[in-house]
Amino acid sequence: MQKWRQSSLPEGHYSVVTFELKKNGKGTKLKFIYMGVLKNQVKGIDSVWKEFYLEKMKIAE
């Protein structure tokens, strides 16, 4: 779990990211939960997580 605050969020507003890893055959399954994101920022934050984190994990296979 990671508590996260972007500078564009209101003071004192944090979102929480939870990562759950489970063995899945010969690989690993990642369950990714992101809570507390403001509705007007979901699309942008989704793109950032995919580009800078999740896609990088796929490359590391």
PDB file as gemmi writes it, atoms N, CA and C in Angstrom:
CRYST1    1.000    1.000    1.000  90.00  90.00  90.00 P 1                      
ATOM      1  N   MET A   1       0.843  -1.167   0.000  1.00  0.00           N  
ATOM      2  CA  MET A   1       0.000   0.000   0.000  1.00  0.00           C  
ATOM      3  C   MET A   1       0.892   1.234   0.000  1.00  0.00           C  
ATOM      4  N   GLN A   2       0.463   2.226  -0.753  1.00  0.00           N  
ATOM      5  CA  GLN A   2       1.204   3.477  -0.823  1.00  0.00           C  
ATOM      6  C   GLN A   2       0.210   4.629  -0.786  1.00  0.00           C  
ATOM      7  N   LYS A   3       0.440   5.571   0.101  1.00  0.00           N  
ATOM      8  CA  LYS A   3      -0.359   6.791   0.166  1.00  0.00           C  
ATOM      9  C   LYS A   3       0.259   7.771  -0.824  1.00  0.00           C  
ATOM     10  N   TRP A   4      -0.552   8.389  -1.660  1.00  0.00           N  
ATOM     11  CA  TRP A   4      -0.065   9.165  -2.787  1.00  0.00           C  
ATOM     12  C   TRP A   4      -0.745  10.516  -2.819  1.00  0.00           C  
ATOM     13  N   ARG A   5       0.007  11.567  -3.068  1.00  0.00           N  
ATOM     14  CA  ARG A   5      -0.585  12.892  -3.217  1.00  0.00           C  
ATOM     15  C   ARG A   5       0.095  13.632  -4.351  1.00  0.00           C  
ATOM     16  N   GLN A   6      -0.697  13.924  -5.381  1.00  0.00           N  
ATOM     17  CA  GLN A   6      -0.171  14.741  -6.474  1.00  0.00           C  
ATOM     18  C   GLN A   6      -0.238  16.204  -6.069  1.00  0.00           C  
ATOM     19  N   SER A   7       0.663  17.003  -6.585  1.00  0.00           N  
ATOM     20  CA  SER A   7       0.671  18.428  -6.235  1.00  0.00           C  
ATOM     21  C   SER A   7      -0.592  19.139  -6.701  1.00  0.00           C  
ATOM     22  N   SER A   8      -1.285  18.583  -7.704  1.00  0.00           N  
ATOM     23  CA  SER A   8      -2.509  19.212  -8.207  1.00  0.00           C  
ATOM     24  C   SER A   8      -3.733  18.896  -7.345  1.00  0.00           C  
ATOM     25  N   LEU A   9      -3.591  17.990  -6.390  1.00  0.00           N  
ATOM     26  CA  LEU A   9      -4.709  17.653  -5.507  1.00  0.00           C  
ATOM     27  C   LEU A   9      -4.855  18.702  -4.412  1.00  0.00           C  
ATOM     28  N   PRO A  10      -6.066  18.868  -3.903  1.00  0.00           N  
ATOM     29  CA  PRO A  10      -6.267  19.813  -2.802  1.00  0.00           C  
ATOM     30  C   PRO A  10      -5.422  19.422  -1.587  1.00  0.00           C  
ATOM     31  N   GLU A  11      -5.000  20.388  -0.827  1.00  0.00           N  
ATOM     32  CA  GLU A  11      -4.199  20.159   0.372  1.00  0.00           C  
ATOM     33  C   GLU A  11      -4.914  19.155   1.278  1.00  0.00           C  
ATOM     34  N   GLY A  12      -4.176  18.153   1.722  1.00  0.00           N  
ATOM     35  CA  GLY A  12      -4.731  17.149   2.621  1.00  0.00           C  
ATOM     36  C   GLY A  12      -5.471  16.014   1.926  1.00  0.00           C  
ATOM     37  N   HIS A  13      -5.601  16.060   0.601  1.00  0.00           N  
ATOM     38  CA  HIS A  13      -6.286  14.984  -0.130  1.00  0.00           C  
ATOM     39  C   HIS A  13      -5.250  13.996  -0.646  1.00  0.00           C  
ATOM     40  N   TYR A  14      -5.401  12.758  -0.264  1.00  0.00           N  
ATOM     41  CA  TYR A  14      -4.485  11.709  -0.683  1.00  0.00           C  
ATOM     42  C   TYR A  14      -5.267  10.589  -1.353  1.00  0.00           C  
ATOM     43  N   SER A  15      -4.617   9.903  -2.257  1.00  0.00           N  
ATOM     44  CA  SER A  15      -5.180   8.685  -2.806  1.00  0.00           C  
ATOM     45  C   SER A  15      -4.319   7.538  -2.283  1.00  0.00           C  
ATOM     46  N   VAL A  16      -4.863   6.337  -2.344  1.00  0.00           N  
ATOM     47  CA  VAL A  16      -4.155   5.168  -1.824  1.00  0.00           C  
ATOM     48  C   VAL A  16      -4.049   4.125  -2.926  1.00  0.00           C  
ATOM     49  N   VAL A  17      -2.853   3.622  -3.129  1.00  0.00           N  
ATOM     50  CA  VAL A  17      -2.592   2.586  -4.116  1.00  0.00           C  
ATOM     51  C   VAL A  17      -2.255   1.301  -3.368  1.00  0.00           C  
ATOM     52  N   THR A  18      -2.904   0.213  -3.773  1.00  0.00           N  
ATOM     53  CA  THR A  18      -2.630  -1.087  -3.176  1.00  0.00           C  
ATOM     54  C   THR A  18      -2.211  -2.048  -4.281  1.00  0.00           C  
ATOM     55  N   PHE A  19      -1.111  -2.738  -4.055  1.00  0.00           N  
ATOM     56  CA  PHE A  19      -0.604  -3.735  -4.992  1.00  0.00           C  
ATOM     57  C   PHE A  19      -0.702  -5.094  -4.316  1.00  0.00           C  
ATOM     58  N   GLU A  20      -1.269  -6.058  -5.011  1.00  0.00           N  
ATOM     59  CA  GLU A  20      -1.338  -7.425  -4.496  1.00  0.00           C  
ATOM     60  C   GLU A  20      -0.736  -8.345  -5.552  1.00  0.00           C  
ATOM     61  N   LEU A  21       0.304  -9.058  -5.194  1.00  0.00           N  
ATOM     62  CA  LEU A  21       0.979  -9.968  -6.117  1.00  0.00           C  
ATOM     63  C   LEU A  21       0.669 -11.407  -5.732  1.00  0.00           C  
ATOM     64  N   LYS A  22       0.296 -12.224  -6.728  1.00  0.00           N  
ATOM     65  CA  LYS A  22       0.010 -13.635  -6.490  1.00  0.00           C  
ATOM     66  C   LYS A  22       0.650 -14.473  -7.587  1.00  0.00           C  
ATOM     67  N   LYS A  23       1.177 -15.610  -7.187  1.00  0.00           N  
ATOM     68  CA  LYS A  23       1.750 -16.536  -8.165  1.00  0.00           C  
ATOM     69  C   LYS A  23       0.634 -17.013  -9.080  1.00  0.00           C  
ATOM     70  N   ASN A  24       0.927 -17.037 -10.378  1.00  0.00           N  
ATOM     71  CA  ASN A  24      -0.059 -17.422 -11.378  1.00  0.00           C  
ATOM     72  C   ASN A  24       0.634 -18.325 -12.400  1.00  0.00           C  
ATOM     73  N   GLY A  25       0.621 -19.610 -12.138  1.00  0.00           N  
ATOM     74  CA  GLY A  25       1.329 -20.534 -13.027  1.00  0.00           C  
ATOM     75  C   GLY A  25       2.823 -20.258 -12.970  1.00  0.00           C  
ATOM     76  N   LYS A  26       3.407 -19.946 -14.134  1.00  0.00           N  
ATOM     77  CA  LYS A  26       4.838 -19.634 -14.209  1.00  0.00           C  
ATOM     78  C   LYS A  26       5.109 -18.149 -14.028  1.00  0.00           C  
ATOM     79  N   GLY A  27       4.051 -17.363 -13.875  1.00  0.00           N  
ATOM     80  CA  GLY A  27       4.213 -15.924 -13.742  1.00  0.00           C  
ATOM     81  C   GLY A  27       3.617 -15.390 -12.450  1.00  0.00           C  
ATOM     82  N   THR A  28       3.325 -14.103 -12.471  1.00  0.00           N  
ATOM     83  CA  THR A  28       2.766 -13.415 -11.318  1.00  0.00           C  
ATOM     84  C   THR A  28       1.598 -12.560 -11.770  1.00  0.00           C  
ATOM     85  N   LYS A  29       0.527 -12.579 -11.001  1.00  0.00           N  
ATOM     86  CA  LYS A  29      -0.640 -11.747 -11.280  1.00  0.00           C  
ATOM     87  C   LYS A  29      -0.593 -10.532 -10.363  1.00  0.00           C  
ATOM     88  N   LEU A  30      -0.775  -9.366 -10.936  1.00  0.00           N  
ATOM     89  CA  LEU A  30      -0.788  -8.123 -10.180  1.00  0.00           C  
ATOM     90  C   LEU A  30      -2.214  -7.620 -10.073  1.00  0.00           C  
ATOM     91  N   LYS A  31      -2.678  -7.425  -8.859  1.00  0.00           N  
ATOM     92  CA  LYS A  31      -3.965  -6.777  -8.613  1.00  0.00           C  
ATOM     93  C   LYS A  31      -3.642  -5.374  -8.136  1.00  0.00           C  
ATOM     94  N   PHE A  32      -4.143  -4.389  -8.855  1.00  0.00           N  
ATOM     95  CA  PHE A  32      -3.788  -2.988  -8.653  1.00  0.00           C  
ATOM     96  C   PHE A  32      -5.070  -2.224  -8.318  1.00  0.00           C  
ATOM     97  N   ILE A  33      -5.140  -1.645  -7.132  1.00  0.00           N  
ATOM     98  CA  ILE A  33      -6.323  -0.887  -6.713  1.00  0.00           C  
ATOM     99  C   ILE A  33      -5.885   0.528  -6.354  1.00  0.00           C  
ATOM    100  N   TYR A  34      -6.566   1.495  -6.941  1.00  0.00           N  
ATOM    101  CA  TYR A  34      -6.237   2.905  -6.713  1.00  0.00           C  
ATOM    102  C   TYR A  34      -7.510   3.600  -6.257  1.00  0.00           C  
ATOM    103  N   MET A  35      -7.554   4.062  -5.017  1.00  0.00           N  
ATOM    104  CA  MET A  35      -8.742   4.690  -4.452  1.00  0.00           C  
ATOM    105  C   MET A  35      -8.455   6.135  -4.061  1.00  0.00           C  
ATOM    106  N   GLY A  36      -9.507   6.958  -4.104  1.00  0.00           N  
ATOM    107  CA  GLY A  36      -9.379   8.335  -3.666  1.00  0.00           C  
ATOM    108  C   GLY A  36      -8.998   9.308  -4.771  1.00  0.00           C  
ATOM    109  N   VAL A  37      -9.068   8.864  -6.016  1.00  0.00           N  
ATOM    110  CA  VAL A  37      -8.733   9.729  -7.151  1.00  0.00           C  
ATOM    111  C   VAL A  37      -9.948  10.601  -7.472  1.00  0.00           C  
ATOM    112  N   LEU A  38      -9.715  11.878  -7.690  1.00  0.00           N  
ATOM    113  CA  LEU A  38     -10.804  12.774  -8.069  1.00  0.00           C  
ATOM    114  C   LEU A  38     -11.292  12.422  -9.473  1.00  0.00           C  
ATOM    115  N   LYS A  39     -12.599  12.478  -9.693  1.00  0.00           N  
ATOM    116  CA  LYS A  39     -13.181  12.071 -10.976  1.00  0.00           C  
ATOM    117  C   LYS A  39     -12.551  12.771 -12.175  1.00  0.00           C  
ATOM    118  N   ASN A  40     -12.241  14.050 -12.041  1.00  0.00           N  
ATOM    119  CA  ASN A  40     -11.688  14.782 -13.174  1.00  0.00           C  
ATOM    120  C   ASN A  40     -10.218  14.435 -13.448  1.00  0.00           C  
ATOM    121  N   GLN A  41      -9.611  13.589 -12.632  1.00  0.00           N  
ATOM    122  CA  GLN A  41      -8.209  13.221 -12.826  1.00  0.00           C  
ATOM    123  C   GLN A  41      -7.999  11.746 -13.156  1.00  0.00           C  
ATOM    124  N   VAL A  42      -9.086  10.968 -13.193  1.00  0.00           N  
ATOM    125  CA  VAL A  42      -8.960   9.525 -13.403  1.00  0.00           C  
ATOM    126  C   VAL A  42      -8.254   9.199 -14.715  1.00  0.00           C  
ATOM    127  N   LYS A  43      -8.675   9.799 -15.815  1.00  0.00           N  
ATOM    128  CA  LYS A  43      -8.102   9.485 -17.125  1.00  0.00           C  
ATOM    129  C   LYS A  43      -6.600   9.789 -17.174  1.00  0.00           C  
ATOM    130  N   GLY A  44      -6.198  10.934 -16.676  1.00  0.00           N  
ATOM    131  CA  GLY A  44      -4.785  11.315 -16.683  1.00  0.00           C  
ATOM    132  C   GLY A  44      -3.934  10.429 -15.796  1.00  0.00           C  
ATOM    133  N   ILE A  45      -4.428  10.134 -14.611  1.00  0.00           N  
ATOM    134  CA  ILE A  45      -3.683   9.294 -13.681  1.00  0.00           C  
ATOM    135  C   ILE A  45      -3.580   7.875 -14.219  1.00  0.00           C  
ATOM    136  N   ASP A  46      -4.653   7.397 -14.826  1.00  0.00           N  
ATOM    137  CA  ASP A  46      -4.649   6.068 -15.436  1.00  0.00           C  
ATOM    138  C   ASP A  46      -3.544   5.969 -16.488  1.00  0.00           C  
ATOM    139  N   SER A  47      -3.429   6.980 -17.323  1.00  0.00           N  
ATOM    140  CA  SER A  47      -2.394   6.999 -18.369  1.00  0.00           C  
ATOM    141  C   SER A  47      -0.993   6.993 -17.774  1.00  0.00           C  
ATOM    142  N   VAL A  48      -0.785   7.772 -16.730  1.00  0.00           N  
ATOM    143  CA  VAL A  48       0.534   7.855 -16.088  1.00  0.00           C  
ATOM    144  C   VAL A  48       0.930   6.510 -15.496  1.00  0.00           C  
ATOM    145  N   TRP A  49       0.032   5.868 -14.747  1.00  0.00           N  
ATOM    146  CA  TRP A  49       0.346   4.570 -14.151  1.00  0.00           C  
ATOM    147  C   TRP A  49       0.669   3.543 -15.218  1.00  0.00           C  
ATOM    148  N   LYS A  50      -0.116   3.523 -16.291  1.00  0.00           N  
ATOM    149  CA  LYS A  50       0.124   2.556 -17.365  1.00  0.00           C  
ATOM    150  C   LYS A  50       1.473   2.796 -18.031  1.00  0.00           C  
ATOM    151  N   GLU A  51       1.743   4.051 -18.391  1.00  0.00           N  
ATOM    152  CA  GLU A  51       2.973   4.363 -19.131  1.00  0.00           C  
ATOM    153  C   GLU A  51       4.236   4.207 -18.296  1.00  0.00           C  
ATOM    154  N   PHE A  52       4.236   4.735 -17.091  1.00  0.00           N  
ATOM    155  CA  PHE A  52       5.476   4.799 -16.313  1.00  0.00           C  
ATOM    156  C   PHE A  52       5.693   3.625 -15.357  1.00  0.00           C  
ATOM    157  N   TYR A  53       4.657   2.863 -15.070  1.00  0.00           N  
ATOM    158  CA  TYR A  53       4.816   1.765 -14.109  1.00  0.00           C  
ATOM    159  C   TYR A  53       4.412   0.410 -14.689  1.00  0.00           C  
ATOM    160  N   LEU A  54       3.154   0.269 -15.068  1.00  0.00           N  
ATOM    161  CA  LEU A  54       2.649  -1.049 -15.465  1.00  0.00           C  
ATOM    162  C   LEU A  54       3.302  -1.558 -16.736  1.00  0.00           C  
ATOM    163  N   GLU A  55       3.481  -0.720 -17.734  1.00  0.00           N  
ATOM    164  CA  GLU A  55       4.146  -1.155 -18.977  1.00  0.00           C  
ATOM    165  C   GLU A  55       5.606  -1.512 -18.713  1.00  0.00           C  
ATOM    166  N   LYS A  56       6.254  -0.820 -17.798  1.00  0.00           N  
ATOM    167  CA  LYS A  56       7.657  -1.118 -17.458  1.00  0.00           C  
ATOM    168  C   LYS A  56       7.759  -2.488 -16.816  1.00  0.00           C  
ATOM    169  N   MET A  57       6.757  -2.866 -16.016  1.00  0.00           N  
ATOM    170  CA  MET A  57       6.762  -4.189 -15.404  1.00  0.00           C  
ATOM    171  C   MET A  57       6.654  -5.283 -16.465  1.00  0.00           C  
ATOM    172  N   LYS A  58       5.875  -5.049 -17.495  1.00  0.00           N  
ATOM    173  CA  LYS A  58       5.738  -6.025 -18.571  1.00  0.00           C  
ATOM    174  C   LYS A  58       7.071  -6.221 -19.288  1.00  0.00           C  
ATOM    175  N   ILE A  59       7.806  -5.139 -19.489  1.00  0.00           N  
ATOM    176  CA  ILE A  59       9.096  -5.196 -20.183  1.00  0.00           C  
ATOM    177  C   ILE A  59      10.104  -6.015 -19.373  1.00  0.00           C  
ATOM    178  N   ALA A  60       9.988  -5.949 -18.057  1.00  0.00           N  
ATOM    179  CA  ALA A  60      10.942  -6.631 -17.181  1.00  0.00           C  
ATOM    180  C   ALA A  60      10.734  -8.139 -17.147  1.00  0.00           C  
ATOM    181  N   GLU A  61       9.738  -8.646 -17.830  1.00  0.00           N  
ATOM    182  CA  GLU A  61       9.440 -10.088 -17.793  1.00  0.00           C  
ATOM    183  C   GLU A  61      10.612 -10.920 -18.142  1.00  0.00           C  
TER     184      GLU A  61                                                      
END                                                                             
